[in-house]
Amino acid sequence: MKVILLLIFSLCSWAVNGQIINASSPYRYINRGCTPDSDAQAFIDSTGISGTEAAAICVLVSDLKANSLWAKFIAIYPFVGSTASSQKWNLKNPQNTDAAFRLTFSGTWSHTSGGADPSTASFATTYIESSTDLSQDSKHLSYYSTENNGTVGGDIGNNAINAGAIDAIFINGGGGSTYWYLSDLANNNASNANTSGFYIASRTASNATAIYKNGSSLGSDTDASTGNPGTTIVLGAANGPQYGQRNCVFASIGSGLTSGEASTLNTIVEKFQDALGRGVQ
């Protein structure tokens, strides 16, 4: 009996309340039950999700609020459900209107429980315009892809350069490097061989930008902001647009995040992805 017990407790994963728990992951998720607040419930009602997905959304909202991050966003796209109609919703304002920044998918997308995957010449319009909805010197974009895809192109950003600037993340902008732009055209880039992971680009001052991958710094710069683009932000592409064709399981847009806030957001989002069985960290 002792041998059997030791074997059980040495396993790297086990089931708790119907959830498979990865004991080696710092983001392991245990479903202890969660009562949705009004924000989580509104999203659950709009998307029509239930079960594990609804519980994961409940925890996600609770964690963001508990860590004082909820107010940092104007849009959060968790990509739950398995259809365009369930994955279009903005967690921050789950109403079916352009003004609420729900997504409109263009081109050919594959929608599954594993996220939304754009093909060639495909993008999703957020209806967020940098110059009217974001501050020039305090903004962030995030994009989580579980796909290691070498396509050179943009993953989130303005659909065109305007005011001498752009907001964008090119997970692979060429040469095996990730490029990011926030209120500038500075061509900031950092070496990045594998495109899967959670990327956060943030500007916190007129002379401070950074990009994070999986909660750690990938690069930073002191380039000055040169303008606040008057063009719409899209997912799956940027600038032109140039198409990244990388699947997405989470994206967000909002005000600038410090390095500590980016790390905390990564932990929260990875916990959410692990609950849905699609985390890659």
ChimeraX attribute file (.defattr): number of C-alpha atoms within 10 A of each C-alpha:
attribute: neighborCount
match mode: 1-to-1
recipient: residues
	/A:1	6
	/A:2	7
	/A:3	7
	/A:4	9
	/A:5	9
	/A:6	10
	/A:7	10
	/A:8	12
	/A:9	10
	/A:10	11
	/A:11	11
	/A:12	11
	/A:13	15
	/A:14	14
	/A:15	10
	/A:16	12
	/A:17	10
	/A:18	10
	/A:19	18
	/A:20	17
	/A:21	21
	/A:22	17
	/A:23	14
	/A:24	10
	/A:25	14
	/A:26	11
	/A:27	21
	/A:28	18
	/A:29	23
	/A:30	17
	/A:31	16
	/A:32	10
	/A:33	11
	/A:34	13
	/A:35	12
	/A:36	18
	/A:37	11
	/A:38	10
	/A:39	16
	/A:40	22
	/A:41	17
	/A:42	17
	/A:43	23
	/A:44	23
	/A:45	12
	/A:46	16
	/A:47	22
	/A:48	14
	/A:49	17
	/A:50	13
	/A:51	7
	/A:52	14
	/A:53	18
	/A:54	23
	/A:55	22
	/A:56	24
	/A:57	26
	/A:58	23
	/A:59	24
	/A:60	21
	/A:61	21
	/A:62	19
	/A:63	20
	/A:64	17
	/A:65	12
	/A:66	10
	/A:67	12
	/A:68	10
	/A:69	16
	/A:70	17
	/A:71	11
	/A:72	17
	/A:73	17
	/A:74	19
	/A:75	22
	/A:76	21
	/A:77	24
	/A:78	23
	/A:79	25
	/A:80	28
	/A:81	22
	/A:82	16
	/A:83	17
	/A:84	18
	/A:85	16
	/A:86	17
	/A:87	24
	/A:88	25
	/A:89	29
	/A:90	25
	/A:91	27
	/A:92	22
	/A:93	18
	/A:94	24
	/A:95	16
	/A:96	15
	/A:97	13
	/A:98	13
	/A:99	11
	/A:100	19
	/A:101	24
	/A:102	26
	/A:103	24
	/A:104	19
	/A:105	21
	/A:106	12
	/A:107	11
	/A:108	13
	/A:109	21
	/A:110	14
	/A:111	21
	/A:112	15
	/A:113	16
	/A:114	20
	/A:115	22
	/A:116	25
	/A:117	20
	/A:118	25
	/A:119	16
	/A:120	14
	/A:121	16
	/A:122	20
	/A:123	29
	/A:124	20
	/A:125	21
	/A:126	27
	/A:127	19
	/A:128	25
	/A:129	18
	/A:130	26
	/A:131	17
	/A:132	13
	/A:133	17
	/A:134	19
	/A:135	17
	/A:136	24
	/A:137	23
	/A:138	19
	/A:139	25
	/A:140	28
	/A:141	28
	/A:142	25
	/A:143	26
	/A:144	30
	/A:145	25
	/A:146	20
	/A:147	16
	/A:148	15
	/A:149	17
	/A:150	18
	/A:151	17
	/A:152	19
	/A:153	24
	/A:154	30
	/A:155	32
	/A:156	31
	/A:157	33
	/A:158	30
	/A:159	26
	/A:160	18
	/A:161	20
	/A:162	19
	/A:163	14
	/A:164	14
	/A:165	21
	/A:166	30
	/A:167	32
	/A:168	29
	/A:169	31
	/A:170	29
	/A:171	36
	/A:172	28
	/A:173	23
	/A:174	15
	/A:175	12
	/A:176	18
	/A:177	19
	/A:178	28
	/A:179	24
	/A:180	32
	/A:181	27
	/A:182	34
	/A:183	29
	/A:184	24
	/A:185	19
	/A:186	18
	/A:187	12
	/A:188	20
	/A:189	24
	/A:190	20
	/A:191	14
	/A:192	17
	/A:193	15
	/A:194	15
	/A:195	23
	/A:196	21
	/A:197	23
	/A:198	27
	/A:199	28
	/A:200	30
	/A:201	29
	/A:202	30
	/A:203	29
	/A:204	19
	/A:205	16
	/A:206	16
	/A:207	12
	/A:208	17
	/A:209	29
	/A:210	25
	/A:211	29
	/A:212	21
	/A:213	24
	/A:214	21
	/A:215	21
	/A:216	16
	/A:217	17
	/A:218	18
	/A:219	18
	/A:220	18
	/A:221	14
	/A:222	14
	/A:223	19
	/A:224	18
	/A:225	23
	/A:226	18
	/A:227	20
	/A:228	25
	/A:229	26
	/A:230	21
	/A:231	22
	/A:232	20
	/A:233	26
	/A:234	26
	/A:235	30
	/A:236	32
	/A:237	30
	/A:238	27
	/A:239	23
	/A:240	11
	/A:241	20
	/A:242	23
	/A:243	24
	/A:244	29
	/A:245	25
	/A:246	28
	/A:247	25
	/A:248	26
	/A:249	24
	/A:250	23
	/A:251	23
	/A:252	22
	/A:253	27
	/A:254	22
	/A:255	20
	/A:256	26
	/A:257	23
	/A:258	14
	/A:259	18
	/A:260	11
	/A:261	16
	/A:262	26
	/A:263	19
	/A:264	17
	/A:265	21
	/A:266	24
	/A:267	18
	/A:268	19
	/A:269	24
	/A:270	28
	/A:271	23
	/A:272	27
	/A:273	24
	/A:274	22
	/A:275	24
	/A:276	19
	/A:277	15
	/A:278	16
	/A:279	20
	/A:280	15
	/A:281	16
